């Protein structure tokens, strides 16, 4: 029986780069790999884009709630064999889609390796990630560091180069002047307290 893997980490830890390297490793050995990602991730459109400049088109760009299991079953009938499925930005998948990836690994005997964030910029979980943390056979943290040099666990959101701690959960990196920075917990709370003090001061001025 194959397994469902969840490889997670803070922003800029090299998730997409790692995914593309795994794809290369499989294909170098003549094996068939399928790349998928949710349409919610508009960065790169139907391409997976790594920060090192490596890009690759996905085989499936999936809508929220789309039947991944059914799609893979049809593709399997067409291709004859699939050796691995690699999924990027899995935090944006719905709970039932993660269940489908689990079923693909178990019932179709195809390894499924997922890459994504564990938490958002407010330290809340994403639907897809929360489900993976519960049912994935294997969990692996991809590590990176904060600008202070400590291990980064959290994600800070910036708008116009200033940290913010309010807003919608989903806002894509490099769109609408939004960017993300991986932070250690100490720096995260430092920036959050400065933001809250600024908001309080603005309210008092009003």
N, CA, C and O of each residue as an XYZ file, in Angstrom:
824
protein
N       0.833     -1.198      0.000
C       0.000      0.000      0.000
C       0.874      1.256      0.000
O       1.818      1.368      0.782
N       0.550      2.181     -0.872
C       1.271      3.454     -0.922
C       0.771      4.376      0.175
O      -0.215      4.078      0.849
N       1.460      5.501      0.350
C       1.153      6.414      1.450
C       0.826      7.820      0.960
O       1.173      8.219     -0.151
N       0.142      8.551      1.840
C      -0.113      9.979      1.649
C       0.875     10.734      2.527
O       0.904     10.546      3.743
N       1.680     11.584      1.913
C       2.710     12.342      2.615
C       2.328     13.820      2.668
O       1.783     14.365      1.708
N       2.618     14.458      3.795
C       2.432     15.898      3.913
C       3.758     16.525      4.325
O       4.248     16.312      5.434
N       4.324     17.301      3.412
C       5.568     18.011      3.674
C       5.234     19.498      3.768
O       4.890     20.140      2.776
N       5.343     20.021      4.974
C       4.878     21.382      5.237
C       6.014     22.261      5.753
O       7.048     21.770      6.205
N       5.796     23.554      5.673
C       6.775     24.490      6.207
C       6.289     25.911      6.045
O       5.286     26.161      5.377
N       7.000     26.844      6.657
C       6.668     28.253      6.531
C       6.993     28.738      5.115
O       7.616     28.022      4.332
N       6.565     29.955      4.803
C       6.860     30.531      3.504
C       8.368     30.531      3.269
O       9.163     30.670      4.198
N       8.731     30.373      2.013
C      10.135     30.467      1.578
C      11.016     29.312      2.059
O      12.241     29.433      2.084
N      10.394     28.197      2.439
C      11.205     27.061      2.884
C      11.564     26.126      1.727
O      12.235     25.114      1.935
N      11.124     26.457      0.514
C      11.504     25.664     -0.650
C      10.571     24.526     -0.990
O      10.999     23.518     -1.550
N       9.286     24.674     -0.656
C       8.331     23.586     -0.906
C       8.202     23.268     -2.398
O       8.310     22.112     -2.808
N       7.973     24.301     -3.195
C       7.790     24.072     -4.635
C       9.073     23.573     -5.288
O       9.029     22.736     -6.190
N      10.208     24.082     -4.839
C      11.491     23.619     -5.356
C      11.688     22.139     -5.045
O      12.143     21.373     -5.895
N      11.341     21.742     -3.813
C      11.461     20.332     -3.416
C      10.546     19.453     -4.255
O      10.937     18.363     -4.674
N       9.326     19.928     -4.500
C       8.372     19.176     -5.317
C       8.927     18.943     -6.720
O       8.880     17.825     -7.233
N       9.449     19.997     -7.335
C       9.962     19.882     -8.697
C      11.200     18.978     -8.747
O      11.436     18.301     -9.748
N      11.982     18.969     -7.677
C      13.137     18.081     -7.614
C      12.686     16.621     -7.537
O      13.265     15.750     -8.185
N      11.648     16.364     -6.738
C      11.116     15.002     -6.642
C      10.575     14.548     -8.000
O      10.794     13.407     -8.406
N       9.874     15.437     -8.699
C       9.368     15.110    -10.038
C      10.518     14.733    -10.967
O      10.433     13.754    -11.708
N      11.580     15.511    -10.922
C      12.757     15.235    -11.754
C      13.363     13.873    -11.409
O      13.745     13.111    -12.297
N      13.444     13.579    -10.113
C      14.028     12.308     -9.687
C      13.242     11.113    -10.214
O      13.827     10.137    -10.684
N      11.919     11.192    -10.136
C      11.079     10.111    -10.656
C      11.265      9.953    -12.164
O      11.463      8.847    -12.669
N      11.199     11.076    -12.867
C      11.231     11.021    -14.330
C      12.604     10.617    -14.851
O      12.712     10.032    -15.929
N      13.646     10.924    -14.099
C      14.990     10.512    -14.476
C      15.098      8.993    -14.505
O      15.954      8.437    -15.192
N      14.234      8.334    -13.763
C      14.211      6.870    -13.703
C      13.114      6.285    -14.597
O      12.775      5.106    -14.493
N      12.568      7.124    -15.470
C      11.571      6.662    -16.435
C      10.192      6.443    -15.862
O       9.400      5.690    -16.430
N       9.884      7.090    -14.737
C       8.601      6.879    -14.068
C       7.632      8.027    -14.377
O       8.045      9.150    -14.667
N       6.349      7.716    -14.307
C       5.297      8.674    -14.644
C       4.843      9.440    -13.410
O       4.427      8.845    -12.416
N       4.926     10.768    -13.482
C       4.546     11.644    -12.372
C       3.435     12.586    -12.825
O       3.455     13.095    -13.946
N       2.466     12.811    -11.939
C       1.383     13.751    -12.195
C       1.481     14.895    -11.191
O       1.572     14.664     -9.985
N       1.463     16.129    -11.693
C       1.520     17.314    -10.838
C       0.148     17.972    -10.785
O      -0.497     18.172    -11.814
N      -0.290     18.307     -9.574
C      -1.600     18.944     -9.411
C      -1.484     20.132     -8.455
O      -0.584     20.182     -7.616
N      -2.399     21.076     -8.594
C      -2.500     22.169     -7.623
C      -3.899     22.769     -7.706
O      -4.576     22.605     -8.721
N      -4.349     23.466     -6.648
C      -5.678     24.087     -6.656
C      -5.677     25.384     -7.461
O      -4.697     26.129     -7.455
N      -6.774     25.640     -8.146
C      -6.896     26.876     -8.930
C      -6.853     28.113     -8.032
O      -6.536     29.207     -8.500
N      -7.170     27.946     -6.746
C      -7.116     29.065     -5.795
C      -5.747     29.727     -5.810
O      -5.637     30.940     -5.636
N      -4.710     28.935     -6.017
C      -3.359     29.479     -6.093
C      -3.147     30.074     -7.480
O      -2.722     29.381     -8.405
N      -3.443     31.353     -7.617
C      -3.378     32.013     -8.922
C      -1.952     32.399     -9.326
O      -1.711     32.737    -10.484
N      -1.018     32.353     -8.393
C       0.362     32.685     -8.732
C       0.911     31.646     -9.705
O       0.983     30.458     -9.388
N       1.287     32.096    -10.862
C       1.817     31.175    -11.860
C       0.767     30.539    -12.738
O       1.102     29.797    -13.660
N      -0.518     30.817    -12.469
C      -1.571     30.220    -13.280
C      -1.528     28.705    -13.204
O      -1.598     28.127    -12.119
N      -1.412     28.061    -14.365
C      -1.381     26.588    -14.377
C       0.046     26.045    -14.315
O       0.319     24.925    -14.747
N       0.955     26.867    -13.767
C       2.336     26.435    -13.574
C       2.686     26.429    -12.089
O       2.182     27.246    -11.318
N       3.546     25.505    -11.702
C       4.177     25.561    -10.392
C       5.454     26.371    -10.545
O       6.287     26.076    -11.402
N       5.601     27.384     -9.719
C       6.727     28.308     -9.841
C       7.549     28.269     -8.557
O       7.030     28.542     -7.475
N       8.809     27.937     -8.677
C       9.682     27.948     -7.508
C      10.413     29.280     -7.425
O      10.565     29.979     -8.427
N      10.860     29.623     -6.234
C      11.572     30.884     -6.040
C      12.957     30.882     -6.681
O      13.592     31.930     -6.798
N      13.420     29.713     -7.094
C      14.700     29.630     -7.792
C      14.556     29.857     -9.286
O      15.539     29.847    -10.027
N      13.297     30.066     -9.727
C      13.060     30.344    -11.135
C      12.664     29.135    -11.962
O      12.410     29.265    -13.159
N      12.605     27.960    -11.348
C      12.186     26.754    -12.060
C      10.664     26.713    -12.125
O       9.993     26.897    -11.110
N      10.126     26.474    -13.301
C       8.672     26.398    -13.445
C       8.297     25.130    -14.208
O       9.090     24.584    -14.976
N       7.067     24.681    -13.973
C       6.570     23.516    -14.699
C       5.049     23.546    -14.711
O       4.414     23.866    -13.706
N       4.482     23.215    -15.841
C       3.028     23.180    -15.969
C       2.459     21.987    -15.231
O       3.036     20.900    -15.246
N       1.320     22.196    -14.586
C       0.676     21.097    -13.864
C      -0.176     20.273    -14.823
O      -0.565     20.736    -15.895
N      -0.448     19.061    -14.414
C      -1.314     18.183    -15.211
C      -2.785     18.402    -14.876
O      -3.662     18.171    -15.709
N      -3.048     18.854    -13.641
C      -4.421     19.141    -13.215
C      -4.439     20.427    -12.403
O      -3.738     20.549    -11.399
N      -5.242     21.382    -12.844
C      -5.498     22.610    -12.100
C      -6.922     22.490    -11.578
O      -7.875     22.586    -12.351
N      -7.074     22.284    -10.284
C      -8.332     21.792     -9.729
C      -9.173     22.878     -9.075
O      -8.668     23.716     -8.328
N     -10.450     22.845     -9.370
C     -11.403     23.749     -8.736
C     -11.679     23.291     -7.313
O     -11.454     22.130     -6.972
N     -12.167     24.203     -6.487
C     -12.556     23.850     -5.120
C     -13.661     22.789     -5.176
O     -14.697     22.999     -5.807
N     -13.441     21.678     -4.530
C     -14.448     20.625     -4.493
C     -14.426     19.683     -5.680
O     -15.199     18.726     -5.715
N     -13.552     19.931     -6.664
C     -13.492     19.048     -7.832
C     -13.064     17.643     -7.412
O     -12.287     17.477     -6.471
N     -13.572     16.643     -8.112
C     -13.338     15.238     -7.763
C     -11.953     14.795     -8.224
O     -11.778     14.404     -9.378
N     -10.981     14.854     -7.340
C      -9.623     14.450     -7.691
C      -9.559     12.945     -7.934
O      -8.896     12.487     -8.865
N     -10.241     12.193     -7.106
C     -10.227     10.729     -7.235
C     -10.734     10.311     -8.612
O     -10.115      9.493     -9.292
N     -11.866     10.882     -9.014
C     -12.432     10.550    -10.324
C     -11.504     10.951    -11.461
O     -11.342     10.206    -12.427
N     -10.899     12.119    -11.349
C      -9.976     12.595    -12.385
C      -8.768     11.670    -12.521
O      -8.354     11.331    -13.629
N      -8.213     11.270    -11.385
C      -7.033     10.393    -11.410
C      -7.414      9.013    -11.938
O      -6.638      8.389    -12.662
N      -8.582      8.544    -11.588
C      -9.033      7.242    -12.082
C      -9.126      7.240    -13.605
O      -8.709      6.285    -14.262
N      -9.678      8.320    -14.159
C      -9.778      8.439    -15.615
C      -8.395      8.524    -16.252
O      -8.133      7.888    -17.273
N      -7.520      9.308    -15.646
C      -6.164      9.458    -16.172
C      -5.384      8.159    -16.095
O      -4.589      7.849    -16.982
N      -5.613      7.406    -15.037
C      -4.946      6.114    -14.866
C      -5.359      5.142    -15.964
O      -4.531      4.394    -16.482
N      -6.640      5.155    -16.317
C      -7.135      4.300    -17.394
C      -6.496      4.670    -18.730
O      -6.239      3.816    -19.579
N      -6.248      5.972    -18.888
C      -5.650      6.470    -20.134
C      -4.150      6.203    -20.184
O      -3.627      5.758    -21.206
N      -3.456      6.478    -19.074
C      -1.996      6.372    -19.045
C      -1.509      4.946    -18.793
O      -0.411      4.579    -19.211
N      -2.316      4.152    -18.118
C      -1.920      2.786    -17.807
C      -1.209      2.654    -16.477
O      -1.404      1.675    -15.756
N      -0.375      3.649    -16.144
C       0.333      3.604    -14.881
C       0.711      5.013    -14.449
O       1.127      5.835    -15.265
N       0.560      5.281    -13.158
C       1.027      6.528    -12.557
C       1.874      6.130    -11.356
O       1.407      5.415    -10.470
N       3.117      6.591    -11.328
C       4.029      6.181    -10.262
C       3.985      7.096     -9.044
O       4.334      6.668     -7.944
N       3.562      8.346     -9.218
C       3.503      9.276     -8.090
C       2.653     10.485     -8.451
O       2.646     10.935     -9.597
N       1.938     11.004     -7.461
C       1.205     12.264     -7.617
C       1.820     13.279     -6.676
O       1.978     13.013     -5.485
N       2.171     14.448     -7.211
C       2.758     15.531     -6.433
C       1.792     16.703     -6.419
O       1.382     17.196     -7.470
N       1.433     17.142     -5.224
C       0.426     18.199     -5.068
C       1.047     19.418     -4.399
O       1.652     19.309     -3.332
N       0.896     20.582     -5.032
C       1.444     21.825     -4.486
C       0.323     22.670     -3.884
O      -0.837     22.551     -4.278
N       0.680     23.523     -2.926
C      -0.258     24.454     -2.279
C      -1.502     23.735     -1.753
O      -2.628     24.195     -1.943
N      -1.281     22.618     -1.099
C      -2.399     21.765     -0.679
C      -3.255     22.386      0.419
O      -4.365     21.919      0.675
N      -2.751     23.437      1.073
C      -3.566     24.084      2.105
C      -4.883     24.608      1.533
O      -5.860     24.778      2.263
N      -4.904     24.864      0.215
C      -6.106     25.416     -0.425
C      -7.109     24.350     -0.859
O      -8.216     24.688     -1.278
N      -6.746     23.075     -0.767
C      -7.704     22.025     -1.095
C      -8.767     21.918      0.003
O      -8.527     22.279      1.155
N      -9.925     21.422     -0.372
C     -11.009     21.185      0.577
C     -10.783     19.857      1.301
O     -10.037     18.987      0.851
N     -11.462     19.746      2.440
C     -11.320     18.538      3.265
C     -11.604     17.269      2.461
O     -10.852     16.299      2.556
N     -12.681     17.265      1.673
C     -13.043     16.059      0.933
C     -12.014     15.744     -0.157
O     -11.842     14.584     -0.530
N     -11.335     16.764     -0.664
C     -10.292     16.517     -1.665
C      -9.067     15.855     -1.027
O      -8.418     15.018     -1.655
N      -8.754     16.225      0.210
C      -7.664     15.549      0.918
C      -8.039     14.096      1.178
O      -7.198     13.204      1.069
N      -9.304     13.861      1.523
C      -9.772     12.485      1.710
C      -9.622     11.681      0.421
O      -9.297     10.494      0.453
N      -9.862     12.337     -0.710
C      -9.717     11.672     -2.010
C      -8.249     11.328     -2.285
O      -7.951     10.264     -2.827
N      -7.342     12.221     -1.914
C      -5.914     11.935     -2.092
C      -5.497     10.740     -1.226
O      -4.689      9.909     -1.642
N      -6.058     10.671     -0.026
C      -5.799      9.534      0.865
C      -6.290      8.235      0.220
O      -5.606      7.212      0.246
N      -7.495      8.304     -0.360
C      -8.071      7.127     -1.012
C      -7.256      6.716     -2.232
O      -7.124      5.524     -2.511
N      -6.713      7.678     -2.957
C      -5.867      7.374     -4.122
C      -4.636      6.579     -3.681
O      -4.264      5.586     -4.306
N      -4.013      7.040     -2.588
C      -2.824      6.349     -2.090
C      -3.146      4.924     -1.649
O      -2.404      3.989     -1.947
N      -4.256      4.771     -0.939
C      -4.603      3.468     -0.360
C      -5.213      2.518     -1.394
O      -4.790      1.368     -1.514
N      -6.200      3.002     -2.133
C      -6.958      2.127     -3.036
C      -6.317      1.945     -4.398
O      -6.397      0.867     -4.987
N      -5.671      3.010     -4.907
C      -5.012      2.916     -6.214
C      -3.534      2.559     -6.092
O      -2.866      2.288     -7.089
N      -3.035      2.563     -4.862
C      -1.633      2.235     -4.602
C      -0.675      3.181     -5.335
O       0.326      2.750     -5.908
N      -1.006      4.489     -5.305
C      -0.154      5.515     -5.897
C       0.330      6.437     -4.778
O      -0.500      7.013     -4.075
N       1.623      6.594     -4.587
C       2.105      7.542     -3.572
C       1.643      8.958     -3.911
O       1.713      9.392     -5.061
N       1.173      9.663     -2.893
C       0.743     11.057     -3.063
C       1.559     11.907     -2.099
O       1.485     11.726     -0.884
N       2.341     12.839     -2.651
C       3.198     13.687     -1.829
C       2.681     15.121     -1.921
O       2.663     15.723     -2.995
N       2.262     15.653     -0.776
C       1.635     16.982     -0.708
C       2.595     17.995     -0.088
O       3.312     17.696      0.867
N       2.587     19.187     -0.649
C       3.419     20.279     -0.146
C       2.532     21.485      0.139
O       1.682     21.842     -0.677
N       2.731     22.121      1.311
C       1.911     23.291      1.604
C       2.222     23.899      2.954
O       3.124     23.462      3.669
N       1.455     24.915      3.278
C       1.566     25.599      4.565
C       0.751     24.876      5.612
O      -0.248     24.230      5.296
N       1.173     24.982      6.856
C       0.394     24.430      7.966
C      -0.575     25.466      8.512
O      -1.730     25.150      8.796
N      -0.104     26.717      8.661
C      -0.935     27.783      9.238
C      -0.891     29.040      8.377
O       0.010     29.217      7.557
N      -1.880     29.911      8.579
C      -1.922     31.175      7.844
C      -1.213     32.274      8.641
O      -0.535     31.998      9.630
N      -1.378     33.527      8.194
C      -0.658     34.640      8.813
C      -1.212     35.025     10.190
O      -0.628     35.853     10.890
N      -2.346     34.415     10.573
C      -2.909     34.645     11.903
C      -2.761     33.422     12.798
O      -3.407     33.334     13.842
N      -1.933     32.500     12.406
C      -1.690     31.244     13.133
C      -2.898     30.326     13.161
O      -3.010     29.473     14.041
N      -3.805     30.492     12.204
C      -4.946     29.594     12.069
C      -4.638     28.540     11.012
O      -3.837     28.762     10.104
N      -5.287     27.398     11.149
C      -5.066     26.329     10.187
C      -5.863     26.530      8.909
O      -6.911     27.177      8.905
N      -5.348     25.965      7.829
C      -6.082     25.890      6.565
C      -6.864     24.579      6.533
O      -6.464     23.592      7.151
N      -7.971     24.580      5.812
C      -8.812     23.384      5.754
C      -8.049     22.162      5.254
O      -8.117     21.090      5.855
N      -7.328     22.331      4.160
C      -6.597     21.197      3.599
C      -5.494     20.703      4.516
O      -5.309     19.499      4.695
N      -4.764     21.645      5.093
C      -3.645     21.273      5.971
C      -4.125     20.580      7.236
O      -3.530     19.599      7.681
N      -5.203     21.094      7.808
C      -5.734     20.480      9.027
C      -6.123     19.027      8.783
O      -5.888     18.164      9.629
N      -6.715     18.763      7.631
C      -7.111     17.388      7.330
C      -5.885     16.500      7.122
O      -5.851     15.355      7.574
N      -4.890     17.036      6.441
C      -3.662     16.271      6.218
C      -2.959     15.928      7.530
O      -2.438     14.824      7.687
N      -2.944     16.867      8.462
C      -2.303     16.617      9.751
C      -2.986     15.479     10.503
O      -2.377     14.823     11.349
N      -4.258     15.256     10.182
C      -5.013     14.198     10.845
C      -4.845     12.834     10.179
O      -4.793     11.813     10.865
N      -4.758     12.810      8.840
C      -4.846     11.502      8.178
C      -3.621     11.105      7.355
O      -3.526      9.950      6.942
N      -2.686     12.014      7.102
C      -1.516     11.646      6.302
C      -0.717     10.539      7.001
O      -0.576     10.533      8.224
N      -0.208      9.625      6.213
C       0.625      8.556      6.772
C       1.945      9.107      7.307
O       2.487      8.603      8.290
N       2.454     10.146      6.648
C       3.768     10.670      6.987
C       3.749     12.196      7.001
O       3.241     12.828      6.075
N       4.311     12.785      8.069
C       4.414     14.234      8.194
C       5.889     14.616      8.235
O       6.678     14.013      8.962
N       6.251     15.625      7.446
C       7.645     16.059      7.413
C       7.698     17.581      7.344
O       7.067     18.198      6.486
N       8.453     18.172      8.248
C       8.610     19.626      8.245
C       9.800     20.022      7.384
O      10.898     19.487      7.539
N       9.570     20.973      6.466
C      10.645     21.559      5.676
C      11.054     22.853      6.371
O      10.239     23.764      6.520
N      12.269     22.933      6.780
C      12.696     24.021      7.671
C      13.269     25.217      6.912
O      13.852     25.076      5.837
N      13.086     26.390      7.499
C      13.721     27.610      7.020
C      13.999     28.499      8.226
O      13.655     28.139      9.351
N      14.614     29.648      8.004
C      14.969     30.522      9.124
C      14.333     31.895      8.980
O      14.029     32.356      7.880
N      14.143     32.525     10.121
C      13.678     33.906     10.218
C      14.856     34.830      9.892
O      16.005     34.389      9.874
N      14.571     36.100      9.636
C      15.656     37.055      9.369
C      16.576     37.220     10.577
O      17.713     37.668     10.429
N      16.098     36.862     11.769
C      16.933     36.963     12.977
C      17.864     35.765     13.125
O      18.745     35.757     13.985
N      17.665     34.759     12.287
C      18.517     33.580     12.339
C      17.916     32.379     13.028
O      18.443     31.272     12.916
N      16.812     32.580     13.746
C      16.156     31.456     14.431
C      15.252     30.695     13.460
O      14.918     31.185     12.381
N      14.866     29.485     13.871
C      13.985     28.666     13.052
C      12.635     29.357     12.858
O      12.019     29.804     13.826
N      12.181     29.441     11.619
C      10.891     30.060     11.319
C       9.782     29.018     11.387
O       9.881     27.949     10.784
N       8.732     29.339     12.126
C       7.565     28.460     12.243
C       6.311     29.083     11.654
O       5.386     28.374     11.257
N       6.280     30.416     11.598
C       5.051     31.149     11.281
C       5.219     31.998     10.018
O       6.324     32.183      9.506
N       4.078     32.505      9.536
C       4.061     33.294      8.313
C       3.537     34.700      8.586
O       2.431     34.862      9.100
N       4.315     35.699      8.249
C       3.879     37.079      8.396
C       3.423     37.623      7.054
O       4.080     37.406      6.037
N       2.292     38.335      7.049
C       1.797     38.953      5.818
C       2.160     40.435      5.809
O       1.980     41.139      6.803
N       2.670     40.891      4.684
C       2.986     42.300      4.495
C       2.143     42.882      3.374
O       1.926     42.243      2.345
N       1.671     44.105      3.589
C       1.029     44.881      2.531
C       1.815     46.182      2.411
O       1.980     46.920      3.383
N       2.292     46.446      1.204
C       3.152     47.612      0.991
C       4.324     47.627      1.971
O       4.702     48.671      2.502
N       4.891     46.428      2.196
C       6.089     46.237      3.017
C       5.871     46.461      4.514
O       6.841     46.615      5.256
N       4.611     46.482      4.973
C       4.326     46.600      6.398
C       3.524     45.387      6.855
O       2.579     44.975      6.183
N       3.899     44.816      7.995
C       3.201     43.644      8.512
C       1.768     43.995      8.908
O       1.510     45.041      9.504
N       0.846     43.099      8.566
C      -0.556     43.245      8.955
C      -1.016     41.937      9.588
O      -0.488     40.868      9.283
N      -2.004     42.032     10.471
C      -2.474     40.846     11.182
C      -3.996     40.741     11.157
O      -4.596     40.056     11.985
N      -4.609     41.424     10.199
C      -6.046     41.327      9.960
C      -6.268     41.166      8.467
O      -5.456     41.609      7.654
N      -7.381     40.525      8.111
C      -7.700     40.363      6.706
C      -8.187     38.958      6.398
O      -8.240     38.091      7.270
N      -8.543     38.754      5.128
C      -9.018     37.451      4.685
C      -7.901     36.417      4.777
O      -6.722     36.747      4.652
N      -8.282     35.179      4.993
C      -7.268     34.130      5.133
C      -6.469     33.960      3.850
O      -5.246     33.823      3.885
N      -7.159     33.968      2.724
C      -6.475     33.704      1.456
C      -6.181     35.003      0.721
O      -7.095     35.724      0.319
N      -4.914     35.288      0.553
C      -4.422     36.399     -0.261
C      -3.100     35.918     -0.836
O      -2.191     35.558     -0.088
N      -2.987     35.908     -2.141
C      -1.870     35.252     -2.809
C      -0.625     36.137     -2.816
O      -0.689     37.346     -3.040
N       0.487     35.495     -2.564
C       1.790     36.173     -2.538
C       2.058     36.874     -3.867
O       1.813     36.320     -4.938
N       2.569     38.107     -3.777
C       2.959     38.915     -4.938
C       1.767     39.471     -5.723
O       1.939     39.954     -6.842
N       0.572     39.408     -5.155
C      -0.601     40.026     -5.776
C      -1.131     41.130     -4.875
O      -1.180     40.965     -3.656
N      -1.534     42.268     -5.470
C      -2.100     43.395     -4.723
C      -1.161     43.880     -3.613
O      -1.587     44.152     -2.491
N       0.121     43.981     -3.956
C       1.138     44.481     -3.021
C       1.274     43.632     -1.757
O       1.726     44.115     -0.719
N       0.878     42.364     -1.858
C       0.976     41.443     -0.721
C       2.201     40.559     -0.883
O       2.486     40.057     -1.970
N       2.916     40.379      0.214
C       4.005     39.416      0.244
C       4.054     38.789      1.630
O       3.465     39.298      2.584
N       4.761     37.684      1.717
C       4.850     36.945      2.983
C       6.310     36.774      3.395
O       7.220     36.721      2.567
N       6.488     36.689      4.706
C       7.825     36.489      5.257
C       7.754     35.438      6.353
O       6.891     35.501      7.228
N       8.656     34.482      6.304
C       8.698     33.454      7.346
C       9.313     34.054      8.603
O      10.312     34.770      8.540
N       8.699     33.749      9.753
C       9.096     34.361     11.020
C       9.216     33.322     12.130
O       8.477     32.337     12.155
N      10.152     33.551     13.043
C      10.186     32.768     14.267
C       9.081     33.300     15.182
O       8.627     34.427     14.980
N       8.631     32.534     16.180
C       7.557     33.012     17.056
C       7.873     34.342     17.745
O       6.989     35.190     17.869
N       9.103     34.539     18.192
C       9.464     35.769     18.899
C       9.296     36.986     18.003
O       8.719     37.988     18.425
N       9.790     36.915     16.774
C       9.648     38.038     15.842
C       8.191     38.236     15.437
O       7.736     39.365     15.257
N       7.463     37.128     15.296
C       6.047     37.231     14.941
C       5.292     38.070     15.969
O       4.553     38.985     15.605
N       5.478     37.759     17.248
C       4.774     38.499     18.297
C       5.277     39.929     18.416
O       4.512     40.826     18.770
N       6.539     40.150     18.128
C       7.076     41.506     18.155
C       6.380     42.373     17.100
O       5.949     43.489     17.388
N       6.279     41.850     15.884
C       5.621     42.605     14.810
C       4.122     42.743     15.076
O       3.526     43.773     14.762
N       3.512     41.705     15.655
C       2.079     41.754     15.934
C       1.765     42.807     16.991
O       0.798     43.556     16.848
N       2.572     42.874     18.049
C       2.353     43.873     19.098
C       2.543     45.290     18.563
O       1.817     46.202     18.958
N       3.510     45.482     17.671
C       3.718     46.795     17.061
C       2.525     47.177     16.189
O       2.109     48.335     16.163
N       1.981     46.196     15.478
C       0.806     46.434     14.629
C      -0.408     46.798     15.482
O      -1.135     47.740     15.164
N      -0.625     46.056     16.558
C      -1.774     46.321     17.424
C      -1.664     47.684     18.098
O      -2.665     48.380     18.268
N      -0.449     48.061     18.479
C      -0.244     49.380     19.084
C      -0.545     50.482     18.078
O      -1.121     51.512     18.428
N      -0.159     50.262     16.844
C      -0.425     51.235     15.778
C      -1.925     51.370     15.540
O      -2.434     52.483     15.401
N      -2.633     50.245     15.492
C      -4.081     50.273     15.284
C      -4.791     50.979     16.437
O      -5.733     51.740     16.219
N      -4.339     50.727     17.655
C      -4.935     51.366     18.833
C      -4.704     52.866     18.796
O      -5.602     53.645     19.115
N      -3.507     53.272     18.409
C      -3.190     54.697     18.324
C      -4.034     55.380     17.261
O      -4.478     56.512     17.452
N      -4.259     54.699     16.136
C      -5.099     55.263     15.078
C      -6.536     55.442     15.527
O      -7.191     56.417     15.156
N      -7.035     54.492     16.334
C      -8.397     54.597     16.863
C      -8.517     55.767     17.830
O      -9.516     56.485     17.825
N      -7.500     55.954     18.654
C      -7.507     57.046     19.632
C      -7.456     58.407     18.942
O      -8.064     59.370     19.407
N      -6.730     58.477     17.838
C      -6.640     59.744     17.071
C      -7.989     60.102     16.498
O      -8.363     61.274     16.446
N      -8.729     59.077     16.063
C     -10.072     59.323     15.513
C     -11.016     59.867     16.584
O     -12.185     60.130     16.301
